[in-house]
């Protein structure tokens, strides 16, 4: 699975409809709705892909967020899950990406995201265990 920064992941692109994602991946293992500061979203989780896709109701339920911890994920052709944050920073910098948002706090999967986040990584113990990006 290859990350296309700012575009999507593995042929799934920001702006796709819920139906488009379901057509590509099949029915999600879990569907949830949540309200974050008055903004309603729907999330699809696919356990076998270790990925989550979120759709914004205010934007016609279009895909706006992808989160994954799948170890097959590649960035610029290199595997990144399990790599050190320093390695990821270097890889991004070598490829002209210097505006990375980092999150080193463990979350309870409450599906709340800071509104300033655009793309980033989540790491525990200095090892990358998930990467996410928002449109």
Secondary structure, 3 states (H helix, E strand, C coil): CEEECCCEECCEECCCEHHHHHHHHCCCCEEEEEEECCEEEEEEEECCCCEEEEEEHHHCCEEEEEEECCCCCEECCEECCCCEHHHHHHHHHHCCCCCCEEECCCCCCCCCCCCCCCEEEEEECCEEEEEEEEC
